[in-house]
Amino acid sequence: MHNRRTINLMLSHIALIVFSALFALPLFWLVSTSLKPNTEIFIFPPKWIPSHVFWGHYKTAIEFIPFFRYLYNTIAICALSVLGSVVSSSLVAYGFSRIDWPERDAIFVVVIATMMIPFAVTMIPMFVIFNKLRWINTFKPLVVPTYFGPAFYIFLLRQFFMTIPLELSDAARIDGASEFYIYRAIILPLAKPALAVVALFQFIGSWNDFLGPLIYLRSTEKYTLALGLQQFRSALLTEWGGLMAASTLVTLPIIVLFFFTQKTFIQGISLTGIKG
């Protein structure tokens, strides 16, 4: 039995290593291409490791587009979106999980049902609304909707809040605490893993968002990094080395962020599904 368990464990680890290597292969090719001279990018058979490290593509990536301006725009949108998603979703999730009111569960089902509506269906109506509000070519269409509680984050936080014993809230009410005080001083400190998951999801979504900025932003000085990558491509010429270097710079923060937050991320994901 012990030998069989050891063999199964070894096979599981081997399988995980193989699949991890397969998934990491595109990232390795991206970084490798960004460090190759132009003469080695399209040679056949392809070279996985450049003959010598060429850092010139990173200089091109920063100078070809206003990289730091796009970086500032992207960080501003991400920060405001994360704040809006965490605050609004946690408030709504608290109402759905900790307060008993008429037709609560029915309305929650309606909120969850909105996740089945694809973005393509709401894209034109939302554009018309934002155009009438004169929000086109501003960051508002990319930020303000997050302050109305995204349904997926409401679901995640509701599931987590329901794992917190109701006795804590009842004891606080007996002591005269208001609902907002219970939410702020008791529930939120206990829900840090779930809040971190929501913040991470929203940050990654806003950081990688291409369609939203493409629809609502018109001035190049307001572009995000996702739109900036598109500028490396043209009808006649594509700066592949610079594009690979810029893509590496855009991808790197997400990878670093995940490695630093993976423990909290996994904990938050696992705990949000304990109780339905």
C-alpha positions in Angstrom: 0.0 0.0 0.0 2.8 2.4 0.9 4.6 1.6 -2.4 1.5 2.1 -4.4 0.8 5.4 -2.7 4.3 6.5 -3.4 4.1 5.5 -7.1 0.8 7.3 -7.5 2.2 10.4 -5.9 5.3 10.3 -8.2 3.1 9.9 -11.3 0.9 12.8 -10.2 3.9 15.0 -9.8 5.3 14.0 -13.1 2.0 14.7 -14.9 1.8 18.1 -13.2 5.4 19.0 -14.2 4.7 18.0 -17.8 1.5 20.0 -18.1 3.1 22.9 -16.4 5.9 22.9 -18.9 3.4 22.8 -21.8 1.5 25.7 -20.4 4.7 27.7 -19.8 6.0 27.0 -23.3 4.3 30.0 -24.9 5.5 32.3 -22.2 9.1 31.0 -22.6 8.9 31.6 -26.4 7.6 35.1 -25.8 10.5 36.0 -23.5 13.0 34.3 -25.7 11.8 36.1 -28.8 12.0 39.5 -27.0 15.7 38.8 -26.4 16.6 37.7 -29.9 18.2 39.8 -32.6 15.9 40.4 -35.6 17.9 37.9 -37.7 17.0 35.1 -35.4 13.3 35.7 -34.9 12.1 34.0 -38.1 14.9 31.5 -38.8 14.0 27.8 -39.4 14.4 25.6 -37.5 13.6 28.0 -34.7 16.1 28.8 -32.0 14.6 28.5 -28.5 17.5 30.2 -26.9 19.1 33.3 -28.6 22.8 33.1 -29.5 23.3 36.3 -27.5 20.9 38.4 -25.4 19.7 41.5 -27.3 18.1 44.1 -25.0 17.4 46.6 -27.8 13.8 45.4 -28.3 12.9 46.6 -24.8 14.2 50.0 -25.6 12.1 49.9 -28.8 9.0 48.8 -26.8 9.3 51.8 -24.4 10.2 54.4 -27.1 7.9 53.2 -30.0 4.8 54.0 -27.9 4.3 56.3 -24.9 4.7 53.3 -22.7 4.7 55.0 -19.3 1.7 57.1 -20.2 -0.2 54.0 -21.2 1.0 52.3 -18.0 -0.3 55.2 -15.9 -3.7 55.1 -17.7 -3.9 51.3 -17.1 -3.0 51.5 -13.5 -5.5 54.3 -12.9 -8.3 52.3 -14.5 -7.3 49.1 -12.6 -7.1 50.8 -9.2 -10.5 52.6 -9.5 -12.1 49.4 -10.9 -10.7 47.3 -8.1 -12.0 49.7 -5.5 -15.4 49.9 -7.1 -15.8 46.1 -7.4 -14.7 45.3 -3.8 -16.8 48.0 -2.2 -20.0 47.5 -4.2 -19.9 43.7 -4.4 -19.2 43.3 -0.7 -22.1 45.6 0.2 -24.6 43.8 -2.0 -23.3 40.3 -1.0 -23.7 41.3 2.7 -27.3 42.2 2.0 -27.9 38.9 0.3 -26.3 36.7 2.9 -26.6 38.4 6.3 -29.9 40.3 6.2 -33.2 38.6 5.9 -35.7 40.5 3.8 -38.7 39.6 1.5 -37.9 38.0 -1.8 -34.1 38.1 -1.1 -33.4 34.7 -2.7 -35.5 35.4 -5.8 -33.8 38.7 -6.4 -30.4 37.0 -5.9 -31.4 34.5 -8.7 -32.1 37.4 -11.0 -28.7 39.0 -10.2 -27.0 35.7 -11.0 -29.0 35.3 -14.2 -27.4 38.5 -15.5 -24.1 36.6 -15.9 -25.7 34.7 -18.8 -26.1 37.8 -20.8 -23.1 38.1 -23.2 -21.3 41.4 -23.5 -22.1 41.5 -27.2 -25.8 41.9 -26.3 -25.3 44.9 -24.0 -22.4 46.5 -25.9 -24.4 48.8 -28.2 -27.0 49.9 -25.6 -24.2 50.7 -23.1 -22.4 52.7 -25.8 -25.6 54.7 -26.5 -26.1 55.4 -22.8 -22.5 56.5 -22.3 -22.6 58.6 -25.4 -25.7 60.5 -24.2 -23.9 61.0 -20.8 -20.9 62.4 -22.8 -18.6 59.8 -21.2 -17.0 58.6 -24.5 -13.3 59.2 -24.6 -13.1 59.2 -20.8 -12.3 56.5 -18.3 -15.8 56.6 -16.8 -17.3 53.8 -19.0 -14.5 51.5 -17.9 -14.7 52.4 -14.2 -18.2 53.4 -13.2 -20.0 50.1 -14.0 -17.8 48.3 -11.4 -19.4 50.5 -8.7 -22.8 48.7 -9.4 -21.7 45.3 -8.1 -20.6 42.8 -10.8 -22.8 39.7 -10.4 -19.9 37.2 -10.3 -18.2 38.9 -7.5 -21.4 39.2 -5.6 -21.9 35.5 -5.9 -18.3 34.7 -4.6 -18.6 37.1 -1.6 -22.1 35.9 -0.7 -20.9 32.3 -0.6 -18.0 33.3 1.7 -20.2 35.5 3.9 -22.5 32.6 4.5 -19.7 30.6 6.0 -19.3 33.2 8.8 -21.4 32.2 11.9 -24.5 34.3 12.3 -23.9 34.3 16.0 -21.2 37.0 15.5 -23.7 39.3 13.9 -26.4 38.6 16.5 -24.0 39.3 19.4 -23.0 42.6 17.8 -26.7 43.6 17.3 -27.4 42.8 21.0 -24.5 45.2 21.9 -26.2 47.9 19.8 -24.1 47.7 16.6 -25.6 48.9 13.3 -25.6 46.8 10.2 -23.0 48.9 8.6 -20.8 48.6 11.6 -21.1 44.8 11.6 -20.3 44.8 7.9 -17.3 47.1 8.3 -15.8 45.9 11.6 -16.7 42.2 11.7 -17.5 40.8 8.2 -14.9 42.5 6.1 -11.9 41.7 8.4 -13.0 38.0 8.3 -13.5 38.1 4.5 -10.0 39.2 3.5 -9.2 36.1 1.4 -12.4 36.4 -0.6 -11.9 40.2 -1.0 -8.4 39.5 -2.3 -9.8 37.1 -4.9 -12.3 39.7 -6.1 -9.6 42.4 -6.2 -7.2 40.1 -8.1 -9.9 39.0 -10.7 -10.9 42.6 -11.3 -7.3 43.8 -11.6 -6.4 41.1 -14.1 -9.6 41.8 -16.1 -9.0 45.5 -16.2 -5.3 45.1 -17.0 -6.0 42.8 -19.9 -9.1 44.5 -21.2 -8.8 45.3 -24.9 -12.4 45.6 -26.2 -13.6 48.1 -23.6 -10.9 50.7 -24.2 -11.1 50.1 -28.0 -14.8 51.0 -27.9 -14.8 54.0 -25.5 -11.3 55.6 -25.9 -10.5 57.7 -28.9 -7.6 59.9 -28.0 -4.2 58.0 -28.2 -3.0 59.8 -25.0 -5.8 58.0 -23.1 -4.9 54.5 -24.4 -4.1 51.6 -22.2 -1.3 49.1 -22.6 -3.6 46.6 -24.3 -4.3 49.1 -27.0 -0.7 50.2 -27.1 0.4 46.7 -28.1 -1.8 47.0 -31.2 0.3 50.0 -32.4 3.2 47.7 -33.0 1.3 46.2 -35.9 0.5 48.0 -39.2 -0.6 47.1 -42.7 2.9 47.1 -44.0 5.2 46.3 -41.1 5.1 44.7 -37.7 7.8 45.4 -35.2 7.8 41.8 -33.9 10.8 42.2 -31.5 9.3 45.3 -29.9 5.9 43.7 -29.8 7.3 40.7 -28.0 9.3 42.9 -25.6 6.2 45.0 -24.8 4.0 42.0 -24.4 6.6 40.6 -21.9 6.5 43.9 -19.9 2.7 43.8 -19.9 2.5 40.2 -18.8 5.2 40.3 -16.2 3.2 42.3 -13.5 0.3 39.8 -13.7 2.7 36.8 -13.2 4.5 38.5 -10.3 1.2 39.5 -8.7 -0.1 36.0 -8.9 3.0 34.4 -7.4 2.8 36.8 -4.4 -0.9 36.3 -3.9 -1.4 32.7 -4.9 -1.8 31.4 -1.3 -4.6 34.0 -0.6 -6.1 33.4 -4.0 -6.4 29.6 -3.6 -7.7 30.0 0.0 -10.3 32.5 -1.1 -11.5 30.4 -4.1 -11.7 27.2 -1.9 -13.7 28.9 0.9 -16.2 30.6 -1.4 -17.7 27.3 -2.4 -18.1 25.7 1.0 -21.7 26.6 1.6 -24.4 27.2 -0.9 
